[in-house]
Structure formats: C-alpha cells, structure tokens
Amino acid sequence: SEDDLAEKMRSNEMLQKAINTYDEVASLPNVPSDLIKLSLKREADRQQFLGRMRGSLITLQKLVQLFPSDTSFKNDLGVGYLLIGDNSNAKKVYEEVLSLAPNDGFAKVHYGFILKAENKIAESIPYLKEGLESGDPGTDDGRFYFHLGDALQRMGDKEAYKWYELGYQRGHFASVWQRSLYNVKGLKAQPWWTARETGYTELVKSLEKNWKLIRDEGLAVMDKKRSLFLPEDENLREKGDWSQFTLWQQGRKNENACKSVPKTCALLERFPEATGCRRGQIKYSIMHPGTHVWPHTGPTNCRLRMHLGLVIPKEGCRIRCAQENRTWEEGKVLIFDDSFEHEVWQDAESYRLIFIVDVWHPELTAQQRRTLPAI
C-alpha cells in the first residue's frame, strides 16, 4: 500500500517508508520464505528506482545468503554489480551461476557481455550466442544482439548480420545498419546528409569559410610538447594511432581546451545546435597511417556528425557509412548519421586531421533538445 501510495503521491519519502517495511519482513518471526523473497526482491527494485544502487546491492546479497540455491537471485545480484560498474564481482557471480546451472541463458548473456567488455572477443561469442538462443527471460535485449554482432564482425564472421537482422526483427534496432540503442522514434534516417537537408547551412558555410583558421589552431596545439590530443579510448581501433582533442562534450564547453584554440571556439559559440548538443561532441581528430577503425555504431539517432577536412593526404583515407564509401576533402564538410554502421581506413603516407562537430538531429523539437538526457 505504501508503495502504491508513493507512486500516486510521487513521493520519495513515502517510497522510503515502503522500502523500510519490505526490509522489516525478513526479520519477523515465522515468515513464509515466499513472502521474504517477494519483499526483498521488491525492496531491491525500489532502491534501484531511487538510485540507491549500493543499498540495493546489500538487499540482493541478503537474498543470496538466505536462498543460496536460487540462481535467479544470484543473477539479480550480478546485475546489481554491473549497475555500479563492478564488473569483476559481477563476473564471479555469473561464474557461480553457470557452475550451478550451466544452461542459464540470463547468466550466459551477462557473462558474455562482461568478457566482451574485457576485450575477450572470441571467448564472449559462445556465451552471448547460447544465451540469446536460450530465449530465457531477460535475454532478449538490444545490447546483447549489438555486442554479439560486434564480436562476430571483429572475428571476420559474416554471421554478425544474421544477429543484427534478428535484433531488428525483435524491435531493438531501427534497421540492420542503424543499430543505436538510445533513440527517438520517427526521426528521418539515412546514412549520408547534405547541408541543405540538415537545415544547418549557416554552420556548414561558417566551417568551410574558416577552415584554415580551425586547421591552424589545431596544428598549433598538435605541435606542443605537452600533447592535448588523447588516444581514442572506446576500443574502436583494430590497429593504429588515433587521438582526439575535445572542445565540447555533452553540451558542456571545456574552458581549458578552448583557451588553446580561442578563435575556433568563438566561431562555434554562434551555433547552439552544435554547442548545445548534449548527445554529442565537438573535437579535433588526428589519425595516423596504418589505422583501421572497426565497423561500429554510435549510441543515438538524435545527432548528426559533421567532418570538416583540415589536413587530408592525397589518397589512402576513406570512411564507409552503411554501404557507401566517401573520402574527405580539405575545407569541405561531410555529414553522416553515425547511428548507422561506419568504418574508417587510414592507409596514407602521412597523418589525417579533421574537425568533428555533432549537431542535434534537425527533426527534434526544441522541447526534446532541452529535455533529452545527455549521452
């Protein structure tokens, strides 16, 4: 009743009362075990709802201690660890579950997910695959199709697209090629865009007109002894050297970074579609010869990505988005939707420098731009 009332009143205080009551159940005399299970499971769920991840973890640990042979509670505990970013304890929990119940699909997909995060690509595949094939509750999740396909692609296995197709059929992806997981339904979806289609022609003109200024400030930063460019850290490279210097992240300006490239930052301040894009970044990107970026997909369909060519070798650099390859040109902007699969090759003789500007998808309303959470 307290729980229902908390929802009707939208009261966290009342919800805390409900949580305390659920907790009391476990310490009452002669409580049927089914009631303890229900109460503590609900308590953990409501604690997570309030963002009290560590409290929820303690409740889940209590459940596992009281009912050690019930693997479903261990599975929930594993998720609890994942929610606070403690992959190593989550991994131990799923190893325990799989030793007790080798065919538990829920444990398999989560264990495969953790192995993939550890970059144990080949090892993750059978767990993700068998977990999805089990059809067990909690396995039909877009993240598992996404990571299984990605792992197969990295192993050079074309079966990846079978799983992407299945993920699409199950409603997790907008299409086989567009596999972002944080989406707004109904937005125009195409891999490549023209400036006119975006409606951001002023921004594109300004970037192309001032490309040498942007280039020169970028080169000056690049040449400093203390490099401000940081290596790409999302495990997207098969090989090579790729670094970035970020000016805006999640709609927040990096004041320190902008001190090094003041004219470029001043130029961008006029364009809130870019500086206010909380689901994107604005950054320089340098890629050295011998680099290959795995096929990958951005997290959201709410942005478009502009690439301004600054220093482009004559040949050897290309980008594929969906099924079409393009190349960069100095002083010209390429626009694509990075929620579609894309891949990059740098096989030139010298480095490639571009400037990346993410913008809100033009069909998002002003309200959506204000309220969509950052990514």
N, C-alpha and C positions, 0 to 999 in steps of 0.2 A: 504493500500500500504506500509506504514511504517513497519507494522507487517510482511508482506511478505518479504520485503527487509531485515529486521533484520534476518530472517531465512536464506535467500540467502547469506548474508554477515557474518552470525554467529556473529552478533554484538549486545552486550547487550546495548550499547549506543543508537543504533537505536531502540531497543525494548523499551527502556525507553521513547523515543520520542513518540512511538505508544501509550504507556500507558498514557502519558500526554494528547495526542489527544483524546483518549477514554474518559478520565476524563472531558475534556472540553465540550464534547457533552451535558452532563447533565445540564450544566449551560447556554446553548444557549437558546434564546427565541423560543417559539413555536415548540419545538422538538416533533415529534410524540413519544408517550410512547413506542412503539415497538422498536424504534431506541435507546432510552435511555436504555431499558432493554438489548438489544444486546450489546451495547457499554460497559456498566458497568459490565456485566457478563464476557465479553471478557477481560476487564481490570483486574478483579479479577483473572481470569485464568492465564493471563500473569504475574501478580505479584507473584502468587504461583510458576510459572515456574522459576522465578528469585530467589525464596527462600524468597520473601518478604511477609512472612505469615501475619504479623500484618497489613501491608498496604492492603493486600487482604481482611483482616477481616473488615477494615474500609469501603472498597468499598462495600462489601456484606451487611454491616449494613445500608449503604446508600440505597441500593436496597430495603431492607426490609422496611425501613422508607417510601420510595416513593411508594412502592406497597405492603402494609401490608396484602392484601388478597391473594397474590400469594404465596402459600405454597412452591413452588419449590425454591424460593429464601431463604426462612427460612431453607429448607433442606440443601442448599449450605452453609448457614451461620453455621449450625451445624457442617458440615464437616470442615469448617474453624477453628472453635474452637477445634475440635479434632486434627487437624494438629499441633496446638501449645500446645497440651496436656491439654487443659482446658475442662475437661470432665463435670464439673458441669454446665458451661454455655451452653455447647452442649446439656446436658440433659434437661435444661429449654427450649431450642429452640424446641427440639423434643416433649416435653410435650405440648407446644403451638400448634405445627403442628397437633398432634393427637387429641387435643381438637377441632381443626377446621375441620380436615379431618381424622376421626377415622380409615379409611381403607387405609391410605397412607403407602404402603409397604416399601418405602425407609425410612420413619421415623421409622417404626416398627423395621426393622433390625438394624438400628443405635441405637435406644433406647435399644433394647435387648442387643446389643454389650456393651453399657455403663453399663447396670445392671450387666452383666456378669463380667465386669472389677471391679465392686464394690463387687463382690463375692455374689451377689443376684442370686444364680444359678437357683432356681426353678422359680423365677419371670421372669428371662430372656427368658425362653424357649418359652412361647406362642408368645412373640414378634418376636423372631428370626424365629420361625416356620411359623407364619402367614405372616411375611414379605417375606420370601422365597417363600411361596406358592402363594403370590400375583403375582409373575412374573414381578413386576414393574421394569422399567429401573433402573439400579444401584444396584439391589438386588442380582444379580447372581454373587457373589464374593466369592472366596475361603474362606476368613476369616469368613464369616457368616456360611457356612457349617461346618467349623472347630470348631467354638465356640458353635454352636447348638449341634453338636455331643458330644463335650466335656462336655457340661452341662448335656445332657441326660445320659452320662456314669456316671457322678458323682451322678446322682439321681438313678443309678442302672437300667436304662431303656435301653433295648437292641435295641430299635428303633434307637439308635445312628448310628448303622451300615447301616441302610436304608439311612440316610442322607450322610454318608461317601460314600456309593455306588453312590448316586446321584451326589455328588461333584466330584467323579471320572469320572462318565459318562459325566459330563459337562466339563471335561478337567482341573479341578482345582487341582486334586491330581494325583500323578503318579500311585497310586493304592489305594485300600481301606485301606491297612495297612500303606502305605508310604504317609504321608499327610503334608510334609513340603511345605512351600509356596515360598521359595527363592531358586530356583533350576537351575541347568544347565541340559538341556535336553540330554538324551542319555547315562548318566553315568550308569555303571553296578549297579544294585540294588538288594541287598539280605540282609536279616536281620543280619546274622552272617558271619564273615570272619575268615579265618586262616591267620597267619602271612605271609605265602608264597603268598597267594592271594593278599595281600596288596602290596607286594614288599618291605615292611619296616622291613625286618628280622633283620637288624643290630640294629635298635631301640628296637625291642622286646627282642632280646638277651641281650642288654645292661640293659634294665629294669629288666629282670628276673635275670641276674647275680648280679645286685647291689640292689636287692630288700630290703635286710636287712639294707643297708645304708640309702635308701629312707625311710624305716619304722622308723629307729631310729631317724632320723632328724625330721620326722613328730611327733613322740611321744614326743620328747623334746619340740616341740612348743606347743603341746597339753597340756602338764603338767604345762605350765607357768600360773602364777596367772592372768595376763592380756591375756585373750584368743584371739588368732589371727583368730580363726575359727568363721565365721559369719553364722548365720542361713540362710538357703535357703529362698530366698525372691520372688520366682516366683509363689507362690501359687500352688505348685505341690503336697503338702502333704495333705492327708486326716487327718492324725494324726501323732504324734510322734515328734522326735527331730533329725534334720538332719542339719549339718553345714559343711561349706567348707572353705578352706584356699587357695586362688588363687595366683599362681605364674606368669602366663602369661594370658592375656586377650586380645582378638582380635589382636594377634600377637605382643602385647607390653609387655615387661618384667616389672614386679613390683619389682623395685630395692630394696625397703624396705623389702618386703616379702622375697626376695632371701637372704638378709643378715641373716635371721633366719635359712635358710636351704641351705647354700652355696654349699655343695657338690652335692646335688640333682640338683641345678640349673646349676652348672658347667657341670654335666653329660649331661644335656639336650641341652646345647648350641651347641653340635655337630650335632643336628638333626633339620635342618631348616623346614622339613616337619611338625614338631610339633610347634617349637617356632615361625615360620612364618605363622602359620595357622590363618589368620585374621577372620575366621569364627568359631573359637573355643577357648578353654581354656586349661590350664594345672593347676591342683589343687588337693589337698588332700580332701577327702570326708569322714566324720565320720557320721555314722548313729547308733542311739541308739535303744535298744529293744522297741517294740511296735510301730514302724513306718511303715506306708504304703504310698507309693507314687502312686498317681493316674495314670492310663494309660495316657500317653502323648506322644507328638511327637516333636522332635527338629525342628528348623526353616529352616534347609537347607540340601540338599542332597550332599553338597560339602565337607563334612568331614566324617571321621570315628572316632569312640570313643574307646580308649583302656582303660581297667580297670585292674590295677595291684593289686592283693590281698596282703594286708600288715598284717592286724590282722583280721582273719576270724574265727568266732565261729564255733564249730563242726557242728551244724545244726541250721536251722531256718532262714537262709538268702537265698533269691533267686531273680533272675531277669528274667522277661519274655520279649522277643523281638519278635514281631509278634505272632506266635503260639507256640514258643518253650521256655521252661524254662531252665535256667542254674544256676549253683552256682559258687562262687568264690573259688579259692584256693590260699593259701599263696605262694607268689613267682611266680605265674603264671599270664599271661596276657589273658584276654578275649577281643575279638574285635567285636563290633557290629556297625550297621549303625543306629544312633539314630533318623534319619528321619522316621524310622518305629516306629509304636506304641510300647512303652515299659512301664513296670510297675515293682515296687520293693517292696518286703516284708522283714521286719526285725523282726522276732519273736524269736530271740535267747535269751540267758540269759545275754549276755554282748555285748559291742559295736562292730561295724564292721568298719574297717578303710581300705580305698582303695586309690589308686593314679590314677587320671584320666588324660589321655593325648589324646587330639584331634589332628588328622592329616588330611592334605588335602586328598581328595579322590584321589587315585592313577591315575585315568584316566584324571585328569585335566592337561592341558598343562601348561608349565612354564609361558606363557603369561597370562592365566586365573588366575594363582596363584598370579601374580603381580597386576592384574587389578580388580579382583572381589572386590566389596566394602565389608567392614567389617560388621559383624552382632553381 
